Amino acid sequence: MKQLLRTTDPTQIIYAKAILSGEDIDCFEMDVHMSVLEGSLGILPRRLMVLDDDLNQARRILRDHDFELEDL
């Protein structure tokens, strides 16, 4: 799996997952439970992962929806 998106904004993760689901691209959210360690301050980013074969298509789809993605 490859990292598609990393953000501290949980609404971006939810929106990205909904978009990708609509395009039949499986994704997995990592670091969801890190808020327990940080005290729910929202300073540790969450990551959205996709299969290696889906990475380029997923990046293109999210950019089409105005997501600013890191160049990896």
FENTANOR-V721600 format. One record per residue. N is the residue number from 1. RES is the residue in one small letter. SS is DSSP state (a for helix, b for strand, c for the rest). D_CENTER is the distance of its C-alpha to the mean C-alpha in Angstrom with 1 decimal. Layout:
# FENTANOR-V721600
n->{N | N}
res->{RES | RES}
ss->{SS | SS}
d_center->{D_CENTER | D_CENTER}
This chain:
# FENTANOR-V721600
n->{1 | 2 | 3 | 4 | 5 | 6 | 7 | 8 | 9 | 10 | 11 | 12 | 13 | 14 | 15 | 16 | 17 | 18 | 19 | 20 | 21 | 22 | 23 | 24 | 25 | 26 | 27 | 28 | 29 | 30 | 31 | 32 | 33 | 34 | 35 | 36 | 37 | 38 | 39 | 40 | 41 | 42 | 43 | 44 | 45 | 46 | 47 | 48 | 49 | 50 | 51 | 52 | 53 | 54 | 55 | 56 | 57 | 58 | 59 | 60 | 61 | 62 | 63 | 64 | 65 | 66 | 67 | 68 | 69 | 70 | 71 | 72}
res->{m | k | q | l | l | r | t | t | d | p | t | q | i | i | y | a | k | a | i | l | s | g | e | d | i | d | c | f | e | m | d | v | h | m | s | v | l | e | g | s | l | g | i | l | p | r | r | l | m | v | l | d | d | d | l | n | q | a | r | r | i | l | r | d | h | d | f | e | l | e | d | l}
ss->{c | b | b | b | b | b | b | c | c | a | a | a | a | a | a | a | a | a | a | a | a | a | c | c | c | c | b | b | b | b | c | a | a | a | a | a | a | a | c | c | c | c | c | c | c | b | b | b | b | b | c | a | a | a | a | a | a | a | a | a | a | a | a | a | c | c | c | c | c | c | c | c}
d_center->{12.0 | 10.2 | 7.4 | 5.5 | 3.8 | 5.7 | 7.3 | 10.2 | 10.0 | 9.3 | 10.2 | 7.5 | 5.0 | 8.2 | 9.0 | 6.2 | 7.0 | 10.5 | 10.7 | 9.7 | 12.0 | 14.6 | 14.6 | 15.0 | 12.0 | 11.2 | 7.8 | 7.9 | 6.5 | 8.5 | 10.7 | 11.1 | 14.8 | 15.1 | 16.4 | 19.5 | 20.2 | 19.6 | 21.5 | 18.8 | 18.9 | 15.2 | 15.7 | 13.5 | 9.9 | 7.3 | 5.1 | 2.9 | 6.1 | 8.4 | 12.2 | 14.0 | 15.8 | 13.0 | 11.2 | 13.6 | 13.7 | 10.0 | 10.1 | 13.3 | 12.3 | 9.6 | 12.3 | 14.8 | 13.2 | 13.6 | 10.2 | 11.2 | 9.5 | 11.2 | 13.8 | 13.7}
